[in-house]
């Protein structure tokens, strides 16, 4: 009887371990959080860009070149200066970030893959979806007052 119970527990243990594929570890969770922080930095920089130009960047642009002016600069121990893009954003992603927009005046979509074992996708879009007609109506109301 002991042998049957031991054998059953062994089979159950093997089945449990084999079904837990690629679940990730604590370091994978940290990598996903790092990617999430990096995508938020990109979103904040895109919002600053929108405030300055009243439009998001057009499709098929080099996002790094567009957003570097909106990123902080850091000093390295050797005295060089590197941007926040190099230090925090590039290190957070295995692929990306990929930028697209349907209408630069209204919205955008940014996605990238984190460096965890499953290459988790993280994404960002405007926190406020702008509606062109509503903005025009609000502007007319303000001018009428």
C-alpha positions as CSV (number, residue, x, y, z in Angstrom):
1,X,0.0,0.0,0.0
2,X,2.8,2.4,0.8
3,X,4.4,1.8,-2.6
4,X,1.2,2.6,-4.4
5,X,0.7,5.9,-2.5
6,X,4.4,6.8,-3.0
7,X,4.2,5.9,-6.7
8,X,0.9,8.0,-7.1
9,X,2.5,11.0,-5.4
10,X,5.6,10.7,-7.6
11,X,3.4,10.6,-10.7
12,X,1.4,13.6,-9.4
13,X,4.6,15.5,-8.8
14,X,6.0,14.8,-12.2
15,X,2.7,15.9,-13.9
16,X,2.6,19.1,-11.8
17,X,6.2,20.1,-12.7
18,X,5.8,19.2,-16.4
19,X,2.6,21.3,-16.7
20,X,4.3,24.5,-15.2
21,X,6.1,25.6,-18.4
22,X,7.7,29.0,-18.7
23,X,5.8,30.6,-15.8
24,X,8.6,33.0,-15.0
25,X,10.5,34.0,-11.9
26,X,10.8,37.0,-9.7
27,X,13.3,38.5,-12.1
28,X,10.8,38.1,-14.9
29,X,8.2,40.0,-13.0
30,X,10.9,42.8,-12.4
31,X,11.6,42.8,-16.1
32,X,8.0,43.3,-17.0
33,X,7.7,46.1,-14.4
34,X,10.8,47.7,-15.9
35,X,9.2,47.5,-19.4
36,X,6.0,49.0,-18.0
37,X,8.0,52.0,-16.5
38,X,9.8,52.5,-19.8
39,X,6.6,52.5,-21.8
40,X,5.2,55.1,-19.4
41,X,8.3,57.3,-20.0
42,X,7.6,57.0,-23.8
43,X,3.9,58.0,-23.2
44,X,4.9,61.0,-21.1
45,X,7.4,62.1,-23.7
46,X,4.7,61.8,-26.5
47,X,2.3,63.9,-24.4
48,X,5.0,66.6,-24.1
49,X,5.5,66.4,-27.9
50,X,1.8,66.8,-28.3
51,X,1.7,69.9,-26.1
52,X,4.5,71.5,-28.1
53,X,3.3,70.6,-31.6
54,X,-0.5,70.0,-31.1
55,X,0.0,66.7,-32.8
56,X,1.7,63.4,-32.2
57,X,4.6,62.3,-34.5
58,X,3.6,60.9,-37.9
59,X,3.8,57.2,-38.8
60,X,7.1,55.6,-39.6
61,X,9.3,58.0,-37.7
62,X,12.4,57.1,-35.6
63,X,10.8,57.4,-32.2
64,X,14.2,57.6,-30.5
65,X,15.2,60.7,-32.5
66,X,11.9,62.4,-31.9
67,X,11.7,61.8,-28.2
68,X,15.3,62.2,-27.0
69,X,14.8,66.0,-26.5
70,X,12.0,65.1,-24.0
71,X,14.2,62.7,-22.0
72,X,16.5,63.4,-19.1
73,X,20.2,63.2,-19.4
74,X,22.4,61.3,-17.0
75,X,26.2,61.4,-16.3
76,X,28.1,58.2,-16.3
77,X,31.1,57.6,-13.9
78,X,33.4,58.3,-16.9
79,X,31.9,61.8,-17.2
80,X,29.9,61.1,-20.4
81,X,26.3,62.1,-20.8
82,X,23.7,59.5,-21.8
83,X,20.0,60.0,-22.4
84,X,17.2,58.3,-20.4
85,X,16.4,56.5,-23.7
86,X,19.7,54.7,-23.6
87,X,19.7,54.1,-19.9
88,X,16.2,53.0,-19.2
89,X,14.2,52.4,-22.4
90,X,16.5,50.4,-24.6
91,X,17.5,48.1,-21.7
92,X,13.8,47.4,-20.9
93,X,12.8,45.9,-24.3
94,X,13.9,42.9,-26.3
95,X,12.0,44.2,-29.3
96,X,10.6,47.6,-30.0
97,X,9.2,50.1,-29.2
98,X,7.1,50.1,-32.3
99,X,5.0,53.3,-32.9
100,X,2.0,53.8,-35.1
101,X,-0.8,56.3,-35.5
102,X,-4.0,56.5,-37.4
103,X,-4.4,60.2,-37.1
104,X,-1.4,62.2,-35.5
105,X,-3.8,64.8,-34.3
106,X,-5.9,62.3,-32.2
107,X,-4.0,59.2,-31.1
108,X,-1.1,56.8,-31.3
109,X,-0.2,53.3,-30.2
110,X,3.2,52.1,-28.9
111,X,4.1,48.5,-28.2
112,X,7.2,46.7,-27.2
113,X,8.3,43.3,-25.9
114,X,9.8,43.0,-22.4
115,X,13.0,41.1,-21.7
116,X,11.3,38.4,-19.6
117,X,11.2,34.7,-20.6
118,X,7.8,35.0,-22.3
119,X,8.6,38.3,-24.1
120,X,5.5,39.9,-22.6
121,X,4.0,42.7,-24.8
122,X,3.6,46.1,-23.1
123,X,1.7,48.9,-24.8
124,X,0.7,52.5,-24.5
125,X,-1.9,54.8,-26.0
126,X,-3.0,58.3,-25.0
127,X,-4.6,58.5,-21.6
128,X,-7.1,60.8,-23.2
129,X,-8.6,59.9,-26.6
130,X,-9.0,63.2,-28.3
131,X,-12.1,63.7,-30.5
132,X,-11.6,66.2,-33.2
133,X,-15.3,67.4,-33.5
134,X,-15.6,67.8,-29.7
135,X,-12.5,69.9,-29.6
136,X,-13.7,72.1,-32.4
137,X,-17.1,72.5,-30.7
138,X,-15.4,73.5,-27.5
139,X,-13.2,76.0,-29.2
140,X,-16.2,77.6,-30.9
141,X,-18.0,77.8,-27.6
142,X,-15.0,79.5,-26.0
143,X,-14.7,82.0,-28.8
144,X,-18.4,82.8,-28.6
145,X,-18.2,83.7,-24.9
